[in-house]
Amino acid sequence: MPTVHLLDYVAGNVRSLVNAIEKVGYTVEWVKSPSDVSSAEKLIIPGVGHFGHCLSQLSKAGYVEPVQAHIAAGKPFMGICVGLQALFEGSEEDPEVKGLGVIPLRLKKFDDGDKSVPHIGWNSANTSGKGEVAEQSLFGLRPDSKYYYVHSYAAPYREGELEKEGWNIATARYGNEEFVGAVAKDNIFATQFHPEKSGAAGLRVLRAFLDGRTSDKLASQPSAQDTREGLTRRIIACLDVRTNDQGDLVVTKGDQYDVREKDGVSSGGAVRNLGKPVDMAKRYYEQGADEVTFLNITSFRNCPVADTPMLEILRRTSESVFVPLTIGGGIRDTVDMDGSNISALEIATMYFKSGADKVSIGSDAVTAAEEYYANGKQLSGKTAIELISAAYGNQAVVISVDPRRIYVASPSDTSHHTIKTSKPGPNSEEYCWYQCTIKGGREGRDFDVRQLVQAVEAMGAGEILLNCIDKDGSNSGFDLELIRDVKEAIKIPVIASSGAGHPGHFAEVFEKTTTDAALGAGMFHRGEYTVKQVKEHLQEQGQLVRRFEEAI
């Protein structure tokens, strides 16, 4: 197989990129030292997280000059995400750190006035840009395809500014801001999006670069519906994973977090078994899921951390599922079976190296937030959220929130933030507050959801997975009042979860709230509806969704 050299400098989930490269017919050789760069014919630099951290790592390890020499020699070079940002002079993210200076512009943070930041999800990489449909695709980019982005800083696009320097540009639009989604010039090709996480559309881009196909004629002109710009409605499939009574890993689903069968006779109250995690993840990918989330609801206390079964699930899933993977459960400081201490950051690193793109933190986030307020809203710099965010970027840290409603007759009856609800309580109470819980909903805290989400945002979390115990397993729709309340409190993206029973519930949550994504579980697991059916329904309602592409 032909080879490509990959430079890994602690860039997050590199395993998925390796899998994607192998999928399109190439093999990876690792750049292990600066001297290896000169022997590389094709070189790819991936990257996630903080611009300053990544560029400093490159500089400290002695890679900057060899990479610049590789580019100057006319050899094929590809940068991904921060690998693209590295080509610029610098970034507002860390003004003191210099980029490679190949492109004489600086990156800026997205204006968060009317949108969530980070920009997370599927967006365009449009080479037409001016309303005209291009007849040629740039390195496999197509105006009717969507690609996966996750970043807070971008290069603003100004018509003609880079083109006059000989650059070909593909752009995307987030809110009112148009930014650079990809650049190409001579031997250089770089993408702000992650091709290895962009399904078949991204694999096509990787193959075009590796094969040296700068452009191909489009076989047909896409429809106006398919070429609409902007962030698509993101549909996430969630799999709760645990061991059953026989010790096998299964996907299960509970009713208000109780995952055992209720008949008690034929099943004996066994753990509900809905299928095998890897097989189900692949099925949802093939149905068009924009992301897949695994929530580990078993504490694997009887095996070494390095042998945690969820690591193997991630490794196997990332071989055939080319969309973002999130893993939750067990992301905390722990003591291994041999007595050694392993930090939450080290655990997260194991997951990233096994194929995860994000880690989800639940109960420990509540504890950390309580300490944050107890210390006068001072950051300690030592929490798992802060450490993982600093190393891999805030987009890599998701906080899973498990609130329940507490009804009160009047806001004066509680010190917590309340809302006036359209669904009164059991004693006709017109107000409620949302109590945070830990330990899978089994323990309530004197702490409300608004306190929690504002604290974790300050700590560096990049996204909220907003569950609702009252809605879990109800198939009655999302808690719209909860979602609106949380969205008003923070700027980071929110994933609506708990309660989806049919495609109309997804349409409702996108129409009636500003949620950034919506998650389904039971309705998919039981085969009542597919991800594809949800997307088709959303499209019929005029919502922008990513279409699934089968071929690469």
C-alpha positions in Angstrom: 0.0 0.0 0.0 1.2 3.6 -0.7 2.2 5.5 2.5 1.6 8.9 4.0 3.5 10.4 6.9 1.6 11.6 9.9 3.0 13.9 12.5 1.3 13.4 15.9 2.1 15.9 18.6 -0.6 15.0 21.2 -3.3 16.1 18.8 -6.3 14.3 20.3 -8.0 11.5 18.4 -5.5 10.5 15.8 -6.7 6.9 15.6 -9.7 7.9 13.6 -7.5 9.7 11.1 -5.3 6.6 10.7 -8.4 4.4 10.2 -9.7 6.9 7.6 -6.4 6.9 5.7 -6.3 3.1 5.7 -9.9 3.0 4.6 -9.0 4.9 1.4 -6.1 2.6 0.6 -3.0 4.1 2.2 -0.9 3.1 5.2 0.5 5.5 7.8 4.1 6.0 8.8 4.7 8.0 11.9 7.0 11.0 12.1 8.8 10.4 15.3 11.5 13.0 15.1 12.2 16.2 13.1 14.7 14.3 11.0 11.9 12.0 9.8 10.2 14.9 8.0 12.7 15.2 5.2 12.0 11.6 4.2 8.3 12.2 4.0 6.7 12.5 0.5 3.2 13.2 1.7 2.8 14.8 5.1 -0.3 15.4 7.2 -0.5 17.4 10.4 -3.7 17.0 12.3 -4.6 19.1 15.4 -7.3 19.8 17.9 -7.5 22.2 20.8 -5.6 25.3 21.6 -3.6 27.1 18.9 -0.9 28.2 21.3 -0.5 24.8 22.9 -0.2 23.0 19.5 2.2 25.5 17.9 4.3 25.6 21.0 4.5 21.8 21.0 5.6 21.8 17.4 8.2 24.5 18.1 9.5 22.9 21.3 9.9 19.5 19.5 11.9 21.1 16.7 9.3 20.5 13.9 8.7 24.1 12.7 11.7 24.4 10.3 11.5 20.9 8.9 7.8 21.4 8.1 8.5 24.7 6.5 11.2 23.0 4.4 8.8 20.3 3.4 6.3 22.8 2.1 9.0 24.9 0.4 10.2 21.8 -1.4 6.9 21.4 -3.1 6.0 18.1 -1.4 2.3 17.4 -0.7 1.2 18.8 2.7 -2.2 18.6 4.4 -3.2 20.3 7.6 -6.4 19.5 9.5 -8.1 21.8 12.0 -5.3 23.4 14.0 -3.1 22.0 11.2 -4.8 24.5 8.9 -4.6 27.3 11.5 -0.9 26.6 11.9 -0.4 27.9 8.3 -1.5 31.4 9.3 0.6 34.2 11.0 -1.1 33.8 14.3 -4.4 33.6 16.2 -6.3 35.7 18.8 -6.4 32.5 20.8 -2.8 33.1 21.8 -1.4 36.3 20.3 2.1 35.6 21.6 2.6 32.4 19.6 3.5 32.6 16.0 2.1 30.4 13.3 4.1 29.1 10.3 3.3 32.3 8.4 2.5 30.7 5.1 -0.8 32.7 4.9 -0.4 36.3 5.9 -3.6 36.5 8.0 -4.6 36.0 11.6 -7.4 33.9 13.1 -10.2 35.5 15.1 -12.7 34.1 17.6 -16.3 33.7 16.4 -18.6 36.5 17.5 -20.9 34.8 20.0 -23.6 37.4 20.0 -26.2 35.3 18.2 -24.7 31.8 18.2 -23.0 29.2 20.3 -19.2 29.0 20.5 -17.5 26.6 19.8 -18.9 26.1 16.3 -19.7 22.4 16.5 -21.4 20.4 13.8 -21.8 19.9 10.0 -21.3 22.8 7.7 -20.3 23.5 4.1 -17.0 23.9 2.4 -18.2 25.7 -0.6 -15.9 26.6 -3.5 -18.5 28.6 -5.4 -19.0 31.1 -2.6 -20.7 33.7 -4.8 -24.0 32.0 -5.5 -22.6 30.2 -8.6 -22.3 26.4 -8.5 -18.8 25.3 -9.3 -18.4 22.7 -12.1 -15.1 21.4 -10.6 -14.6 20.0 -7.1 -11.5 21.1 -5.2 -9.9 18.0 -3.7 -13.2 16.2 -3.7 -15.2 19.0 -2.0 -18.7 19.3 -3.2 -21.3 22.1 -2.7 -24.0 19.5 -1.7 -21.8 17.8 1.0 -21.4 18.8 4.6 -18.3 18.4 6.8 -17.7 18.2 10.5 -16.3 21.3 12.2 -15.4 21.9 15.8 -13.5 25.1 16.6 -13.9 28.6 18.2 -11.4 30.5 16.0 -11.4 30.8 12.3 -10.0 32.9 9.4 -12.7 35.4 8.3 -13.2 35.3 4.6 -12.9 38.5 2.6 -13.5 38.1 -1.1 -10.4 38.3 -3.2 -8.0 38.7 -0.3 -6.4 35.3 -0.5 -7.3 34.5 -4.1 -5.0 37.3 -5.3 -2.2 35.4 -3.7 -3.0 32.3 -5.7 -5.1 30.5 -3.0 -8.2 28.5 -3.8 -10.7 28.9 -1.0 -13.7 26.9 0.2 -15.9 28.7 2.7 -18.6 28.1 5.3 -21.0 30.4 7.0 -21.9 30.4 10.7 -24.5 32.9 11.6 -23.6 36.1 9.7 -19.9 35.2 9.6 -18.3 33.7 6.5 -15.0 31.9 7.2 -12.3 29.8 5.5 -13.3 26.1 5.5 -10.4 24.9 3.3 -7.4 26.4 1.4 -5.3 25.0 -1.4 -2.3 26.3 -3.3 0.2 24.3 -5.3 1.3 21.4 -3.0 -0.7 22.7 0.1 -4.2 21.6 1.1 -5.7 22.3 4.5 -9.1 22.0 6.0 -10.7 23.6 9.1 -13.1 20.7 9.2 -12.1 17.1 10.1 -12.3 14.9 7.0 -11.8 11.8 9.1 -15.0 12.6 11.0 -17.0 13.8 7.9 -18.4 10.4 6.8 -18.1 9.5 3.1 -17.7 13.1 2.1 -14.6 13.5 4.2 -13.1 10.2 3.1 -13.5 11.4 -0.5 -11.5 14.5 0.4 -8.7 12.5 2.0 -8.5 10.1 -1.0 -8.4 13.1 -3.4 -5.5 14.6 -1.6 -3.5 11.4 -1.2 -4.1 10.5 -4.9 -3.1 14.0 -5.9 -6.4 14.8 -7.6 -6.6 18.6 -7.2 -10.0 18.8 -9.0 -12.6 16.6 -10.6 -15.5 17.6 -12.8 -18.8 17.3 -10.9 -20.9 14.5 -12.4 -24.2 16.4 -11.8 -25.4 19.7 -10.5 -26.8 19.5 -7.0 -30.2 20.9 -6.0 -30.7 24.2 -4.3 -32.0 22.3 -1.2 -28.7 20.3 -1.0 -26.5 23.4 -1.4 -28.0 25.5 1.4 -25.3 27.0 3.6 -25.0 27.0 7.3 -24.9 24.6 10.3 -27.2 21.6 9.9 -29.5 20.2 12.5 -27.3 17.7 14.4 -28.9 14.3 15.3 -27.0 12.2 17.8 -27.6 8.5 18.6 -26.8 7.6 22.2 -25.9 4.2 23.5 -26.0 3.4 27.2 -23.5 0.5 27.7 -23.2 -1.8 30.6 -22.5 -5.4 31.5 -25.6 -7.7 31.8 -25.9 -10.4 34.5 -23.8 -12.7 32.3 -21.0 -10.3 32.1 -21.5 -9.3 28.4 -21.4 -5.7 27.3 -24.8 -4.7 25.9 -26.7 -1.5 24.9 -29.5 -0.9 27.3 -32.1 1.7 28.0 -33.9 2.6 31.2 -37.0 4.3 32.4 -35.8 7.2 34.6 -32.5 5.3 34.6 -33.8 1.9 35.7 -32.4 -0.5 33.1 -33.9 -3.7 34.3 -36.9 -5.4 32.7 -40.2 -4.9 34.6 -42.2 -8.1 34.0 -40.2 -10.0 36.6 -41.4 -13.3 35.4 -40.1 -14.2 32.0 -37.1 -12.0 32.3 -36.4 -12.3 36.0 -35.7 -8.5 36.2 -32.7 -8.9 33.9 -30.8 -6.0 32.4 -32.5 -4.9 29.3 -30.5 -6.0 26.3 -31.0 -4.1 23.1 -28.0 -5.2 21.2 -24.2 -5.0 20.8 -22.5 -1.6 21.1 -20.2 -1.7 18.1 -22.9 -3.2 15.8 -25.5 -0.7 16.8 -23.1 2.3 16.4 -22.3 1.2 12.9 -26.0 0.8 12.1 -26.7 4.4 13.3 -23.8 5.7 11.3 -25.2 4.0 8.2 -28.6 5.6 8.9 -27.0 9.0 8.9 -26.3 9.8 12.6 -24.2 12.9 12.9 -22.6 11.7 16.1 -22.6 8.6 18.3 -22.3 8.8 22.0 -21.4 5.9 24.3 -22.3 6.3 28.0 -20.6 3.7 30.2 -23.0 3.0 33.0 -20.9 0.2 34.5 -17.9 0.9 36.8 -15.4 -1.7 35.6 -13.7 -2.0 39.0 -12.3 -5.5 38.4 -10.0 -4.9 35.6 -6.9 -2.6 35.0 -7.8 0.8 33.6 -5.8 0.1 30.5 -8.0 -2.9 29.8 -11.3 -1.1 30.3 -13.7 -2.7 27.8 -14.9 0.7 26.6 -11.5 1.3 25.1 -11.9 -1.7 22.9 -15.4 -0.6 21.9 -14.0 2.7 20.8 -11.1 1.1 18.9 -13.5 -1.2 17.0 -16.1 1.4 16.4 -13.7 3.9 15.0 -12.6 1.4 12.3 -15.9 1.8 10.5 -17.7 4.8 11.9 -16.4 8.1 10.6 -18.4 10.6 12.6 -17.5 12.0 16.0 -17.6 9.6 19.0 -18.2 10.7 22.5 -17.5 8.5 25.6 -18.9 9.2 29.0 -18.4 7.4 32.3 -15.3 6.9 34.4 -13.5 10.2 33.4 -12.1 10.9 36.9 -9.0 10.5 39.0 -8.8 6.9 40.0 -6.6 4.3 41.7 -5.7 1.3 39.4 -5.7 -2.3 40.6 -2.0 -2.2 41.2 -2.4 0.8 43.5 -1.1 3.4 41.1 -2.9 6.8 40.8 -4.2 7.6 37.3 -5.5 11.1 36.6 -8.7 12.0 34.8 -6.5 13.6 32.1 -4.7 10.3 31.6 -8.0 8.4 31.4 -9.2 10.9 28.8 -6.0 10.5 26.8 -6.5 6.7 26.7 -10.0 7.3 25.3 -8.8 9.8 22.7 -6.1 7.4 21.6 -8.7 4.7 21.3 -10.9 6.7 19.0 -13.0 9.1 21.1 -13.3 12.7 20.0 -15.0 14.0 23.2 -15.2 12.8 26.8 -18.4 13.4 28.8 -18.2 14.1 32.5 -21.2 13.7 34.8 -21.3 13.5 38.6 -17.7 14.8 39.0 -18.7 18.0 37.2 -21.4 18.7 39.9 -18.8 18.2 42.7 -16.3 20.4 40.9 -19.0 23.1 40.3 -20.0 23.0 44.0 -16.3 23.6 45.0 -16.1 26.4 42.4 -18.9 28.4 44.1 -17.6 27.5 47.6 -14.3 29.1 46.6 -15.9 32.3 45.5 -16.1 31.4 41.8 -12.3 31.0 41.6 -10.9 28.4 39.2 -8.5 25.9 40.8 -6.9 24.8 37.6 -6.9 21.2 39.0 -10.3 19.9 38.0 -10.7 17.3 35.3 -12.7 19.8 33.2 -9.9 22.4 33.3 -7.0 20.0 32.7 -8.6 18.1 29.8 -9.8 21.4 28.2 -6.3 22.9 28.5 -4.7 19.9 26.9 -7.2 19.1 24.1 -9.4 22.2 23.8 -12.8 22.9 25.3 -14.6 21.2 22.4 -13.3 17.9 23.7 -15.1 18.2 27.1 -18.9 17.5 27.3 -20.8 17.9 30.6 -23.6 15.4 31.0 -26.3 17.0 33.2 -29.0 15.0 35.0 -31.6 17.4 36.5 -35.1 16.8 37.9 -37.9 19.2 38.5 -38.6 20.4 42.0 -42.0 22.2 42.2 -42.6 25.2 44.4 -45.6 27.4 44.9 -43.5 30.6 44.6 -40.0 31.6 43.7 -39.6 32.9 47.3 -39.9 29.3 48.5 -36.4 28.5 47.3 -33.0 30.1 46.9 -32.6 28.5 43.5 -33.3 29.9 40.1 -36.9 29.1 39.1 -39.1 29.2 36.0 -42.8 29.7 35.7 -43.9 26.4 34.1 -46.8 25.7 31.7 -47.1 22.3 33.3 -48.0 22.7 37.0 -46.9 20.3 39.7 -48.9 17.7 41.6 -50.3 20.4 43.9 -50.9 22.9 41.1 -47.5 24.6 41.8 -46.8 27.1 39.0 -43.0 27.3 39.5 -40.1 24.8 39.5 -36.4 24.7 39.7 -34.1 22.0 38.3 -32.2 20.1 40.8 -28.8 18.6 39.8 -28.3 14.9 40.6 -25.3 12.6 40.7 -24.8 8.8 40.7 -27.0 8.2 37.8 -29.9 10.2 39.2 -29.9 8.4 42.5 -28.8 11.3 44.7 -30.1 14.9 44.5 -28.0 17.9 45.4 -28.9 21.4 46.8 -27.7 22.8 43.5 -29.5 23.9 40.4 -28.9 23.3 36.8 -28.2 27.0 36.0 -25.5 27.1 38.7 -23.9 24.0 37.2 -23.8 25.0 33.5 -22.5 28.4 34.2 -19.7 27.0 36.4 -18.6 24.3 34.0 -18.6 26.9 31.1 -16.2 29.0 33.2 -14.0 25.9 33.8 -13.6 25.3 30.1 -16.3 22.8 29.1 -17.3 23.1 25.4 -20.7 21.5 25.3 -23.7 20.5 27.5 -25.5 17.2 27.2 -28.8 18.2 28.8 -30.7 15.2 30.1 -33.9 15.3 32.1 -34.8 12.6 34.6 -38.5 13.4 34.5 -38.5 12.9 30.7 -36.2 9.9 30.4 -38.0 6.9 28.8 -41.3 8.9 28.6 -41.4 9.2 24.8 -43.3 12.4 25.4 -40.9 14.9 23.9 -38.0 17.0 25.2 -38.4 19.3 28.2 -38.5 22.6 26.2 -38.7 24.8 29.3 -35.5 23.3 30.6 -33.7 23.6 27.3 -34.7 27.3 26.9 -33.6 28.1 30.4 -30.2 26.6 30.0 -29.6 28.1 26.5 -30.3 31.5 28.0 -27.7 31.0 30.7 -24.6 30.0 28.6 -22.9 30.5 25.2 -21.5 27.0 24.7 -23.6 24.5 22.6 -26.4 22.4 24.2 -27.5 18.9 23.2 -31.2 18.3 24.0 -31.7 14.8 25.5 -34.4 12.7 27.1 -37.9 12.2 26.0 -37.8 11.8 22.2 -40.4 9.3 21.1 -41.0 10.1 17.4 -39.5 12.4 14.6 -42.0 15.2 15.5 -40.3 15.7 18.8 -37.0 16.5 17.0 -38.8 19.0 14.8 -40.4 20.6 17.8 -37.2 21.1 19.8 -35.5 22.7 16.9 -38.5 24.9 16.1 -39.3 26.0 19.7 -35.8 26.3 21.2 -32.3 27.3 20.1 -30.8 24.0 21.0 -27.7 23.1 19.0 -28.3 19.3 18.6 -30.8 16.7 19.7 -30.2 13.2 20.9 -32.3 10.0 20.6 -31.9 6.6 22.2 -34.8 4.3 23.0 -36.8 5.1 19.9 -33.8 4.1 17.8 -32.8 1.1 19.8 -36.3 -0.4 19.7 -36.5 0.0 16.0 -39.6 2.3 16.2 -37.9 4.9 14.0 -34.5 5.3 12.3 -32.2 8.3 12.3 -32.9 8.5 8.5 -36.6 8.9 9.2 -36.0 11.7 11.7 -33.8 13.6 9.2 -36.4 13.1 6.4 -39.1 14.5 8.7 -36.9 17.5 9.6 -36.2 18.1 5.9 -39.9 18.0 5.1 -40.3 20.7 7.8 -37.8 22.9 6.0 -34.9 22.2 8.4 -31.3 21.9 7.1 -29.9 18.4 7.6 -26.9 16.5 6.4 -27.7 13.9 3.8 -26.0 10.6 4.1 -23.5 9.7 1.4 -22.8 6.1 0.8 -19.9 6.1 -1.7 -16.4 7.6 -1.2 
